[in-house]
């Protein structure tokens, strides 16, 4: 009886010690509200992925409080209003806080995961901090979401010239899509991530640009139907970005997050590969060599035009050129700097 009492007392003591330790730890952690755009909400893929980041942040003395937003613009506005200390957004909206990062979404700017890894490692060099900080905002992590492909409701003609007159999505005022529409003479349809998929699926859009992750997440197979297809041409390797308000987070947090994000690139790439494998082969359209050259010429034309207009920082475009040519020195563009 005494032995049983002793065991019970020791068990209770252990529970009390653990509870007290947890309470002390919670009291010493710095709370940081992280507003996360996730199209599915609190059970979505981005939130699920970032739960591991939340655990890592405890080791940095941070209580990373994840708040899911299904509307990306609301997340961006709450961050701007300082309701959030950090935010997780597409490059299209993140660039409004740190303009240098706009070029990370340039057509043909980043074409592979290895290039993106090199970019991310370069940006975590202390000497690069001035490039990724704008006033009180700083890019504190790049997260790959895969190649961007053209999704077509009518796949009978995949030539660039055939897009003339068709309705093309302009997502959140994206500069690259806008310039593409102007160049090919297409009809712009302004969308947000809240309306984007629905407009494609109900026929209000003929062409949209999206990653493989969007196929099931946004049910784009409804818009592809029996006549549509996905052009197997990598317009760019897209990223999500974490942006922080440096006035509201510990000094080392930005660097810690960038390093953490880089360690998880392969994990994210596995998710991208899985999403790509879930797309039925019947939807993929392969281009011939002439068509590939046509698409390549178009993405280069759009990228350089936007650089010349000031939409993309020239230093950022030059940095991406150096990274591309490091991995693919035989590219024609590598003969002369952009």
VOBA-1610 file (N, C-alpha, C; in pm, whole numbers, padded with zeros to 5 digits, always signed):
BEGIN
Unk+00084-00120+00000Unk+00000+00000+00000Unk+00087+00126+00000Unk+00189+00123+00086Unk+00280+00239+00092Unk+00352+00256-00041Unk+00389+00138-00102Unk+00460+00141-00230Unk+00371+00202-00338Unk+00242+00164-00340Unk+00148+00218-00439Unk+00133+00368-00420Unk+00124+00411-00294Unk+00110+00554-00264Unk+00234+00630-00314Unk+00352+00569-00291Unk+00476+00634-00333Unk+00481+00651-00484Unk+00440+00545-00557Unk+00439+00554-00704Unk+00344+00663-00751Unk+00225+00667-00688Unk+00125+00769-00725Unk+00179+00910-00698Unk+00246+00923-00583Unk+00300+01055-00547Unk+00408+01097-00645Unk+00494+01001-00682Unk+00600+01032-00777Unk+00542+01069-00913Unk+00436+00995-00954Unk+00370+01025-01082Unk+00311+01165-01082Unk+00244+01200-00971Unk+00184+01332-00960Unk+00291+01441-00962Unk+00402+01412-00891Unk+00512+01508-00888Unk+00567+01532-01028Unk+00582+01423-01106Unk+00635+01434-01242Unk+00543+01521-01328Unk+00412+01497-01316Unk+00314+01576-01392Unk+00325+01724-01355Unk+00338+01750-01224Unk+00347+01888-01179Unk+00474+01956-01231Unk+00585+01880-01231Unk+00712+01936-01280Unk+00702+01969-01428Unk+00646+01876-01509Unk+00631+01898-01653Unk+00540+02017-01679Unk+00430+02023-01606Unk+00336+02133-01624Unk+00400+02266-01589Unk+00477+02266-01479Unk+00544+02389-01437Unk+00649+02432-01540Unk+00724+02332-01591Unk+00826+02362-01691Unk+00764+02420-01817Unk+00651+02361-01858Unk+00582+02410-01978Unk+00533+02552-01957Unk+00482+02577-01835Unk+00431+02711-01804Unk+00545+02814-01807Unk+00660+02775-01747Unk+00775+02866-01745Unk+00823+02894-01886Unk+00829+02785-01969Unk+00875+02801-02107Unk+00781+02893-02183Unk+00650+02871-02167Unk+00552+02954-02237Unk+00566+03100-02197Unk+00600+03123-02069Unk+00613+03261-02022Unk+00739+03328-02076Unk+00841+03247-02112Unk+00966+03305-02160Unk+00970+03316-02312Unk+00877+03255-02383Unk+00872+03264-02528Unk+00815+03400-02571Unk+00868+03452-02680Unk+00815+03576-02737Unk+00703+03542-02834Unk+00580+03587-02809Unk+00470+03556-02901Unk+00485+03634-03032Unk+00461+03566-03142Unk+00472+03630-03274Unk+00357+03579-03360Unk+00269+03669-03400Unk+00153+03628-03479Unk+00190+03619-03625Unk+00167+03502-03682Unk+00204+03472-03820Unk+00077+03449-03900Unk+00042+03543-03986Unk-00078+03531-04069Unk-00044+03455-04196Unk-00110+03342-04215Unk-00074+03250-04322Unk-00187+03237-04423Unk-00157+03273-04548Unk-00258+03247-04651Unk-00256+03098-04684Unk-00371+03035-04671Unk-00387+02894-04707Unk-00525+02879-04768Unk-00534+02839-04895Unk-00665+02833-04962Unk-00764+02738-04897Unk-00713+02642-04821Unk-00801+02544-04756Unk-00838+02587-04614Unk-00761+02679-04556Unk-00790+02725-04421Unk-00702+02657-04318Unk-00754+02642-04197Unk-00674+02595-04083Unk-00630+02449-04094Unk-00687+02374-04187Unk-00644+02235-04207Unk-00570+02218-04339Unk-00535+02329-04401Unk-00475+02326-04533Unk-00328+02287-04536Unk-00272+02272-04656Unk-00134+02225-04672Unk-00027+02320-04620Unk-00048+02451-04635Unk+00054+02547-04589Unk+00059+02553-04437Unk-00059+02558-04375Unk-00065+02558-04229Unk-00002+02429-04175Unk-00036+02316-04235Unk+00018+02188-04189Unk+00171+02187-04200Unk+00222+02238-04311Unk+00366+02244-04331Unk+00432+02333-04226Unk+00369+02446-04194Unk+00430+02543-04104Unk+00419+02505-03956Unk+00345+02400-03926Unk+00339+02353-03787Unk+00476+02305-03742Unk+00554+02247-03833Unk+00690+02207-03799Unk+00777+02330-03774Unk+00753+02436-03852Unk+00824+02562-03832Unk+00793+02618-03693Unk+00669+02602-03651Unk+00628+02648-03517Unk+00710+02577-03410Unk+00734+02447-03428Unk+00814+02371-03331Unk+00959+02419-03332Unk+01011+02444-03451Unk+01150+02492-03461Unk+01166+02628-03394Unk+01064+02712-03409Unk+01071+02848-03355Unk+01081+02848-03202Unk+01031+02744-03137Unk+01041+02736-02991Unk+01188+02739-02948Unk+01273+02675-03029Unk+01417+02673-02998Unk+01480+02810-03015Unk+01414+02899-03085Unk+01463+03037-03102Unk+01402+03131-02998Unk+01318+03073-02909Unk+01252+03154-02808Unk+01127+03222-02859Unk+01067+03166-02966Unk+00950+03227-03030Unk+00828+03136-03019Unk+00717+03193-02979Unk+00588+03124-02985Unk+00521+03171-03114Unk+00538+03094-03222Unk+00486+03132-03354Unk+00339+03094-03361Unk+00253+03193-03353Unk+00109+03170-03348Unk+00051+03178-03489Unk+00016+03061-03545Unk-00031+03053-03683Unk-00179+03088-03695Unk-00209+03180-03783Unk-00348+03220-03808Unk-00376+03202-03957Unk-00471+03116-03990Unk-00501+03086-04130Unk-00595+03188-04193Unk-00566+03226-04317Unk-00650+03316-04396Unk-00679+03250-04530Unk-00804+03241-04567Unk-00836+03187-04698Unk-00837+03296-04805Unk-00834+03422-04764Unk-00826+03534-04856Unk-00689+03600-04841Unk-00607+03589-04943Unk-00470+03639-04935Unk-00464+03790-04913Unk-00554+03862-04978Unk-00552+04008-04964Unk-00583+04052-04821Unk-00671+03979-04754Unk-00703+04011-04615Unk-00580+03988-04527Unk-00507+03879-04554Unk-00384+03851-04479Unk-00283+03964-04499Unk-00267+04008-04623Unk-00173+04117-04653Unk-00214+04246-04584Unk-00343+04276-04585Unk-00392+04399-04523Unk-00378+04395-04371Unk-00402+04279-04311Unk-00384+04266-04166Unk-00238+04283-04127Unk-00149+04232-04211Unk-00006+04251-04185Unk+00032+04399-04196Unk-00021+04463-04297Unk+00007+04607-04317Unk-00046+04688-04199Unk-00159+04645-04143Unk-00220+04714-04029Unk-00157+04675-03895Unk-00057+04588-03900Unk+00017+04541-03782Unk-00069+04456-03689Unk-00171+04393-03746Unk-00245+04290-03672Unk-00158+04164-03667Unk-00074+04147-03769Unk+00020+04035-03776Unk+00163+04088-03765Unk+00252+04006-03714Unk+00394+04040-03707Unk+00468+03986-03829Unk+00411+03881-03890Unk+00470+03817-04008Unk+00356+03767-04095Unk+00385+03747-04224Unk+00280+03703-04315Unk+00338+03609-04419Unk+00254+03517-04467Unk+00292+03417-04567Unk+00205+03441-04690Unk+00270+03482-04802Unk+00197+03527-04920Unk+00262+03475-05048Unk+00188+03483-05158Unk+00249+03461-05288Unk+00343+03577-05319Unk+00433+03553-05411Unk+00526+03659-05452Unk+00453+03781-05504Unk+00337+03761-05564Unk+00262+03872-05626Unk+00226+03979-05525Unk+00187+03939-05403Unk+00153+04037-05301Unk+00272+04069-05210Unk+00362+03973-05191Unk+00478+03997-05104Unk+00566+04109-05159Unk+00572+04122-05290Unk+00657+04225-05352Unk+00612+04366-05314Unk+00488+04383-05274Unk+00441+04516-05234Unk+00510+04563-05106Unk+00561+04469-05028Unk+00631+04504-04904Unk+00782+04517-04928Unk+00835+04429-05013Unk+00978+04433-05045Unk+00992+04429-05197Unk+00998+04544-05263Unk+00998+04549-05410Unk+01110+04469-05476Unk+01226+04455-05411Unk+01335+04377-05471Unk+01290+04236-05504Unk+01199+04181-05423Unk+01156+04042-05443Unk+01060+04025-05560Unk+01015+04134-05621Unk+00925+04123-05735Unk+00986+04037-05845Unk+01117+04050-05867Unk+01185+03976-05973Unk+01184+03826-05949Unk+01158+03782-05824Unk+01153+03639-05797Unk+01034+03575-05868Unk+00940+03657-05913Unk+00826+03606-05989Unk+00835+03641-06136Unk+00953+03681-06183Unk+00971+03717-06324Unk+00967+03593-06411Unk+00899+03596-06524Unk+00899+03482-06616Unk+01042+03443-06653Unk+01074+03316-06638Unk+01208+03269-06669Unk+01314+03310-06572Unk+01278+03380-06465Unk+01377+03427-06367Unk+01440+03314-06290Unk+01357+03227-06233Unk+01402+03108-06161Unk+01339+02989-06232Unk+01421+02892-06273Unk+01365+02782-06352Unk+01377+02645-06283Unk+01444+02637-06169Unk+01461+02507-06105Unk+01476+02523-05954Unk+01460+02411-05884Unk+01474+02411-05739Unk+01618+02442-05699Unk+01714+02391-05774Unk+01854+02419-05742Unk+01885+02568-05753Unk+01829+02634-05853Unk+01848+02778-05868Unk+01787+02852-05749Unk+01669+02805-05708Unk+01601+02869-05595Unk+01679+02849-05465Unk+01737+02731-05447Unk+01820+02706-05328Unk+01938+02803-05324Unk+02001+02822-05440Unk+02115+02913-05446Unk+02073+03056-05416Unk+01959+03096-05471Unk+01908+03231-05443Unk+01882+03248-05293Unk+01815+03149-05233Unk+01781+03158-05091Unk+01906+03166-05004Unk+02007+03085-05036Unk+02131+03087-04959Unk+02203+03222-04976Unk+02199+03276-05097Unk+02261+03406-05124Unk+02195+03516-05042Unk+02063+03511-05033Unk+01989+03615-04962Unk+02009+03608-04812Unk+02057+03494-04763Unk+02081+03484-04619Unk+02221+03531-04580Unk+02299+03574-04679Unk+02427+03636-04650Unk+02401+03774-04590Unk+02462+03808-04478Unk+02437+03939-04415Unk+02453+04057-04511Unk+02542+04044-04610Unk+02563+04153-04704Unk+02442+04175-04796Unk+02355+04074-04806Unk+02238+04085-04893Unk+02116+04141-04820Unk+02130+04162-04689Unk+02013+04204-04611Unk+01953+04335-04661Unk+02038+04426-04705Unk+01987+04555-04754Unk+01900+04539-04878Unk+01918+04429-04952Unk+01838+04405-05072Unk+01698+04354-05038Unk+01690+04275-04932Unk+01561+04212-04900Unk+01489+04283-04786Unk+01537+04404-04751Unk+01468+04485-04651Unk+01424+04616-04715Unk+01301+04652-04686Unk+01246+04778-04734Unk+01176+04846-04618Unk+01238+04953-04566Unk+01185+05021-04450Unk+01174+04920-04335Unk+01052+04892-04287Unk+01036+04801-04174Unk+01006+04658-04216Unk+01005+04631-04346Unk+00970+04498-04396Unk+01093+04423-04447Unk+01092+04291-04425Unk+01205+04208-04468Unk+01155+04070-04511Unk+01210+04020-04621Unk+01179+03883-04665Unk+01255+03788-04573Unk+01183+03704-04503Unk+01248+03616-04405Unk+01238+03469-04444Unk+01204+03442-04569Unk+01201+03303-04612Unk+01135+03287-04747Unk+01195+03203-04831Unk+01135+03165-04959Unk+01093+03019-04949Unk+00974+02989-04999Unk+00920+02853-04991Unk+00873+02810-05130Unk+00938+02710-05190Unk+00904+02670-05328Unk+00766+02606-05340Unk+00695+02644-05446Unk+00566+02581-05474Unk+00561+02522-05615Unk+00676+02518-05682Unk+00685+02445-05807Unk+00674+02528-05933Unk+00686+02458-06046Unk+00681+02521-06176Unk+00542+02578-06205Unk+00541+02689-06278Unk+00416+02749-06323Unk+00393+02709-06469Unk+00273+02658-06495Unk+00239+02612-06630Unk+00117+02689-06684Unk+00106+02700-06815Unk-00018+02753-06874Unk-00127+02645-06871Unk-00242+02680-06812Unk-00361+02593-06812Unk-00455+02648-06919Unk-00497+02563-07011Unk-00582+02605-07122Unk-00715+02531-07120Unk-00822+02604-07139Unk-00953+02536-07151Unk-00968+02469-07288Unk-00899+02523-07387Unk-00901+02464-07522Unk-00758+02435-07562Unk-00723+02309-07565Unk-00585+02269-07594Unk-00561+02234-07740Unk-00653+02272-07826Unk-00639+02235-07968Unk-00527+02312-08038Unk-00490+02429-07985Unk-00384+02509-08045Unk-00303+02573-07932Unk-00179+02533-07919Unk-00097+02581-07807Unk+00005+02688-07848Unk-00002+02735-07971Unk+00090+02841-08012Unk+00063+02970-07933Unk+00168+03046-07906Unk+00153+03174-07837Unk+00056+03264-07914Unk+00067+03264-08044Unk-00018+03351-08126Unk-00166+03316-08114Unk-00197+03192-08079Unk-00337+03150-08069Unk-00406+03209-07946Unk-00328+03266-07853Unk-00386+03324-07732Unk-00445+03462-07759Unk-00409+03521-07872Unk-00462+03653-07909Unk-00615+03652-07903Unk-00671+03748-07831Unk-00817+03759-07822Unk-00879+03675-07713Unk-00804+03581-07656Unk-00859+03496-07551Unk-00854+03565-07415Unk-00935+03515-07323Unk-00944+03573-07188Unk-00838+03509-07098Unk-00747+03594-07049Unk-00633+03547-06971Unk-00640+03607-06830Unk-00613+03525-06729Unk-00619+03569-06589Unk-00506+03665-06556Unk-00542+03774-06489Unk-00444+03865-06428Unk-00466+03854-06279Unk-00380+03777-06211Unk-00399+03747-06069Unk-00343+03859-05982Unk-00431+03923-05906Unk-00390+04031-05814Unk-00302+04136-05882Unk-00338+04169-06005Unk-00265+04273-06077Unk-00124+04235-06117Unk-00094+04106-06127Unk+00040+04058-06159Unk+00097+04125-06283Unk+00214+04187-06266Unk+00276+04264-06375Unk+00313+04175-06493Unk+00363+04054-06468Unk+00405+03966-06576Unk+00287+03922-06662Unk+00178+03884-06597Unk+00059+03843-06672Unk+00003+03961-06752Unk+00005+04079-06691Unk-00044+04199-06759Unk+00038+04228-06885Unk+00171+04221-06873Unk+00258+04246-06987Unk+00241+04139-07094Unk+00222+04014-07052Unk+00200+03906-07147Unk+00073+03931-07228Unk-00034+03969-07158Unk-00162+03996-07225Unk-00146+04110-07325Unk-00078+04215-07285Unk-00054+04329-07375Unk+00024+04286-07500Unk+00125+04202-07478Unk+00215+04162-07586Unk+00147+04074-07689Unk+00064+03980-07643Unk+00001+03887-07737Unk-00137+03933-07785Unk-00187+04044-07728Unk-00317+04094-07770Unk-00433+04014-07715Unk-00417+03962-07593Unk-00524+03886-07529Unk-00616+03980-07451Unk-00722+03923-07394Unk-00819+04002-07318Unk-00797+03978-07169Unk-00759+04081-07091Unk-00731+04061-06949Unk-00857+04042-06865Unk-00850+03948-06771Unk-00959+03928-06675Unk-00895+03934-06537Unk-00927+04038-06460Unk-00864+04056-06330Unk-00930+03965-06226Unk-00845+03893-06154Unk-00892+03795-06057Unk-00812+03805-05927Unk-00863+03740-05825Unk-00789+03721-05700Unk-00789+03571-05674Unk-00714+03528-05574Unk-00713+03385-05544Unk-00847+03335-05492Unk-00933+03428-05451Unk-01066+03390-05405Unk-01159+03358-05523Unk-01132+03417-05640Unk-01222+03401-05755Unk-01156+03331-05873Unk-01026+03320-05869Unk-00940+03269-05975Unk-00988+03137-06034Unk-00997+03035-05950Unk-01032+02901-05997Unk-01176+02896-06049Unk-01267+02961-05977Unk-01406+02961-06020Unk-01424+03020-06158Unk-01350+03127-06187Unk-01361+03191-06318Unk-01307+03100-06428Unk-01202+03026-06399Unk-01150+02931-06498Unk-01247+02815-06516Unk-01297+02764-06406Unk-01384+02647-06412Unk-01519+02675-06477Unk-01568+02801-06465Unk-01700+02831-06525Unk-01689+02891-06665Unk-01566+02899-06718Unk-01549+02944-06856Unk-01526+03091-06874Unk-01514+03165-06765Unk-01489+03309-06778Unk-01342+03338-06809Unk-01259+03235-06803Unk-01117+03245-06838Unk-01084+03135-06939Unk-01001+03170-07036Unk-00952+03070-07131Unk-00814+03019-07093Unk-00736+03107-07031Unk-00597+03074-06997Unk-00565+03126-06857Unk-00497+03043-06779Unk-00447+03087-06650Unk-00310+03024-06629Unk-00229+03083-06543Unk-00096+03031-06513Unk-00096+02984-06368Unk-00059+02856-06347Unk-00072+02798-06212Unk+00028+02685-06192Unk+00060+02654-06066Unk+00147+02539-06036Unk+00065+02411-06032Unk+00133+02299-06034Unk+00066+02170-06026Unk-00015+02157-05896Unk+00032+02222-05790Unk-00038+02217-05661Unk-00182+02268-05672Unk-00208+02354-05771Unk-00341+02413-05784Unk-00442+02318-05847Unk-00394+02217-05915Unk-00484+02127-05991Unk-00593+02067-05902Unk-00553+02002-05794Unk-00652+01944-05703Unk-00702+02044-05599Unk-00611+02129-05549Unk-00650+02225-05444Unk-00764+02314-05491Unk-00758+02359-05617Unk-00861+02448-05671Unk-00956+02377-05769Unk-00944+02245-05778Unk-01032+02163-05864Unk-01032+02211-06010Unk-00912+02239-06061Unk-00902+02294-06196Unk-00937+02194-06305Unk-00947+02067-06268Unk-00992+01966-06365Unk-01133+01996-06414Unk-01210+02072-06335Unk-01345+02110-06380Unk-01337+02204-06499Unk-01239+02295-06497Unk-01223+02387-06608Unk-01156+02323-06728Unk-01066+02228-06703Unk-00998+02160-06813Unk-01095+02070-06889Unk-01184+02006-06817Unk-01287+01923-06880Unk-01228+01821-06977Unk-01289+01807-07092Unk-01243+01712-07194Unk-01165+01778-07306Unk-01168+01910-07311Unk-01102+01982-07420Unk-00975+02054-07378Unk-00954+02068-07248Unk-00843+02148-07199Unk-00713+02072-07183Unk-00609+02146-07143Unk-00479+02084-07123Unk-00384+02177-07051Unk-00271+02121-07011Unk-00167+02195-06939Unk-00039+02187-07022Unk+00011+02301-07062Unk+00133+02303-07143Unk+00253+02272-07055Unk+00327+02166-07093Unk+00443+02126-07013Unk+00562+02218-07045Unk+00543+02344-07006Unk+00649+02443-07023Unk+00661+02519-06892Unk+00782+02518-06836Unk+00809+02579-06707Unk+00832+02729-06724Unk+00729+02808-06699Unk+00742+02953-06712Unk+00835+03009-06605Unk+00824+02959-06484Unk+00916+02993-06376Unk+00893+02897-06261Unk+00989+02890-06170Unk+00973+02811-06049Unk+00927+02907-05940Unk+00801+02893-05900Unk+00737+02993-05814Unk+00766+02973-05666Unk+00753+03083-05591Unk+00777+03079-05447Unk+00665+03148-05371Unk+00646+03100-05250Unk+00573+03175-05149Unk+00679+03247-05067Unk+00640+03355-05001Unk+00736+03431-04922Unk+00682+03459-04783Unk+00773+03455-04687Unk+00740+03503-04553Unk+00802+03641-04540Unk+00721+03737-04501Unk+00767+03873-04480Unk+00742+03909-04335Unk+00840+03975-04273Unk+00826+04014-04133Unk+00832+04166-04118Unk+00774+04213-04009Unk+00788+04351-03967Unk+00905+04353-03868Unk+01019+04406-03910Unk+01140+04397-03827Unk+01127+04472-03695Unk+01031+04562-03686Unk+01011+04636-03562Unk+00933+04554-03459Unk+00881+04439-03501Unk+00793+04362-03414Unk+00843+04220-03387Unk+00964+04190-03433Unk+01020+04055-03411Unk+01162+04067-03357Unk+01213+03964-03289Unk+01352+03966-03243Unk+01449+03982-03359Unk+01564+04040-03331Unk+01660+04078-03435Unk+01705+03961-03521Unk+01726+03844-03462Unk+01780+03730-03536Unk+01673+03647-03606Unk+01547+03681-03587Unk+01440+03595-03637Unk+01443+03581-03789Unk+01466+03689-03863Unk+01465+03683-04008Unk+01568+03585-04061Unk+01690+03592-04010Unk+01796+03501-04054Unk+01765+03357-04014Unk+01711+03339-03895Unk+01676+03204-03849Unk+01569+03142-03939Unk+01471+03222-03978Unk+01364+03171-04064Unk+01416+03139-04204Unk+01504+03223-04258Unk+01556+03196-04392Unk+01637+03066-04393Unk+01715+03045-04287Unk+01793+02921-04277Unk+01700+02801-04263Unk+01597+02815-04182Unk+01501+02707-04161Unk+01429+02672-04291Unk+01385+02774-04364Unk+01314+02750-04490Unk+01400+02671-04587Unk+01527+02705-04593Unk+01619+02639-04685Unk+01634+02491-04652Unk+01630+02455-04524Unk+01644+02314-04486Unk+01523+02230-04526Unk+01414+02296-04563Unk+01290+02222-04591Unk+01253+02224-04739Unk+01344+02270-04824Unk+01316+02278-04967Unk+01283+02141-05027Unk+01362+02040-04993Unk+01339+01908-05051Unk+01204+01850-05007Unk+01167+01879-04884Unk+01036+01835-04833Unk+00924+01898-04915Unk+00937+02027-04943Unk+00836+02095-05024Unk+00837+02043-05167Unk+00955+02017-05220Unk+00964+01964-05357Unk+00896+01829-05367Unk+00904+01747-05263Unk+00834+01619-05263Unk+00683+01640-05273Unk+00633+01743-05204Unk+00490+01776-05211Unk+00454+01820-05353Unk+00540+01901-05413Unk+00518+01947-05551Unk+00517+01828-05647Unk+00614+01738-05631Unk+00622+01621-05719Unk+00499+01532-05706Unk+00450+01518-05583Unk+00329+01440-05560Unk+00210+01503-05632Unk+00198+01636-05622Unk+00088+01706-05688Unk+00097+01690-05839Unk+00218+01696-05892Unk+00238+01681-06036Unk+00197+01541-06081Unk+00227+01441-06000Unk+00195+01301-06036Unk+00044+01273-06033Unk-00030+01360-05961Unk-00175+01340-05951Unk-00251+01395-06072Unk-00182+01467-06159Unk-00247+01520-06280Unk-00247+01412-06387Unk-00362+01375-06439Unk-00368+01271-06543Unk-00282+01306-06664Unk-00214+01208-06717Unk-00124+01230-06829Unk-00196+01289-06950Unk-00324+01261-06963Unk-00400+01311-07079Unk-00401+01463-07087Unk-00380+01530-06974Unk-00386+01677-06975Unk-00255+01743-07016Unk-00145+01669-07008Unk-00015+01729-07037Unk+00006+01744-07188Unk+00053+01862-07229Unk+00078+01891-07370Unk+00227+01921-07386Unk+00295+01844-07470Unk+00437+01867-07496Unk+00453+01953-07621Unk+00541+02051-07612Unk+00567+02141-07724Unk+00678+02086-07812Unk+00672+02118-07941Unk+00785+02084-08028Unk+00894+02191-08010Unk+01008+02170-08071Unk+01122+02259-08050Unk+01091+02403-08091Unk+01020+02419-08200Unk+00987+02554-08247Unk+00897+02626-08147Unk+00798+02553-08094Unk+00708+02613-07996Unk+00782+02648-07867Unk+00875+02563-07826Unk+00954+02592-07706Unk+01032+02721-07723Unk+01092+02739-07842Unk+01166+02862-07868Unk+01074+02983-07864Unk+00951+02965-07915Unk+00852+03072-07914Unk+00817+03111-07770Unk+00794+03012-07685Unk+00761+03038-07544Unk+00880+03101-07472Unk+01000+03049-07498Unk+01120+03104-07434Unk+01140+03250-07472Unk+01120+03279-07599Unk+01137+03417-07646Unk+01037+03509-07578Unk+00915+03458-07557Unk+00811+03540-07494Unk+00844+03570-07349Unk+00885+03469-07273Unk+00913+03493-07131Unk+01033+03588-07115Unk+01131+03575-07203Unk+01246+03666-07198Unk+01203+03809-07231Unk+01120+03823-07332Unk+01072+03955-07374Unk+00995+04023-07261Unk+00907+03948-07195Unk+00828+04003-07084Unk+00917+04041-06967Unk+01012+03953-06932Unk+01100+03979-06817Unk+01183+04106-06837Unk+01243+04119-06954Unk+01330+04233-06979Unk+01251+04363-06997Unk+01131+04352-07055Unk+01047+04471-07069Unk+01008+04525-06932Unk+00974+04437-06840Unk+00935+04480-06705Unk+01055+04532-06626Unk+01172+04477-06653Unk+01293+04533-06591Unk+01314+04676-06642Unk+01303+04695-06773Unk+01326+04827-06832Unk+01223+04929-06786Unk+01102+04881-06752Unk+00996+04970-06704Unk+01006+04996-06554Unk+01098+04927-06487Unk+01117+04948-06344Unk+01033+04858-06255Unk+00956+04766-06314Unk+00875+04675-06232Unk+00962+04574-06159Unk+01075+04539-06220Unk+01171+04448-06158Unk+01301+04523-06134Unk+01359+04503-06017Unk+01487+04564-05983Unk+01596+04506-06074Unk+01676+04593-06135Unk+01778+04546-06229Unk+01884+04461-06159Unk+01915+04491-06033Unk+02012+04410-05959Unk+01957+04269-05936Unk+01828+04262-05908Unk+01766+04131-05886Unk+01766+04049-06015Unk+01734+04113-06127Unk+01733+04043-06256Unk+01873+03994-06291Unk+01973+04076-06263Unk+02112+04037-06289Unk+02154+03921-06201Unk+02113+03923-06073Unk+02145+03814-05981Unk+02085+03682-06031Unk+01960+03686-06074Unk+01895+03564-06122Unk+01962+03513-06249Unk+02006+03605-06335Unk+02078+03566-06457Unk+02206+03491-06421Unk+02281+03541-06324Unk+02405+03476-06282Unk+02377+03335-06229Unk+02269+03322-06153Unk+02235+03191-06096Unk+02193+03094-06206Unk+02109+03139-06300Unk+02068+03052-06412Unk+02189+03003-06490Unk+02280+03096-06519Unk+02396+03061-06601Unk+02498+02976-06526Unk+02493+02980-06395Unk+02577+02890-06316Unk+02535+02745-06339Unk+02404+02722-06346Unk+02353+02586-06362Unk+02337+02545-06509Unk+02317+02644-06597Unk+02298+02613-06739Unk+02385+02707-06825Unk+02516+02694-06818Unk+02605+02786-06889Unk+02590+02783-07041Unk+02530+02677-07095Unk+02515+02666-07239Unk+02397+02747-07295Unk+02317+02806-07207Unk+02204+02885-07253Unk+02253+03000-07339Unk+02175+03032-07443Unk+02210+03141-07533Unk+02226+03272-07456Unk+02138+03294-07357Unk+02141+03420-07282Unk+02269+03436-07200Unk+02341+03329-07176Unk+02460+03336-07092Unk+02580+03395-07166Unk+02565+03418-07295Unk+02673+03478-07373Unk+02691+03625-07339Unk+02585+03690-07287Unk+02593+03831-07251Unk+02500+03858-07135Unk+02541+03938-07037Unk+02456+03967-06920Unk+02326+04036-06961Unk+02220+04006-06886Unk+02095+04077-06910Unk+02107+04220-06861
//
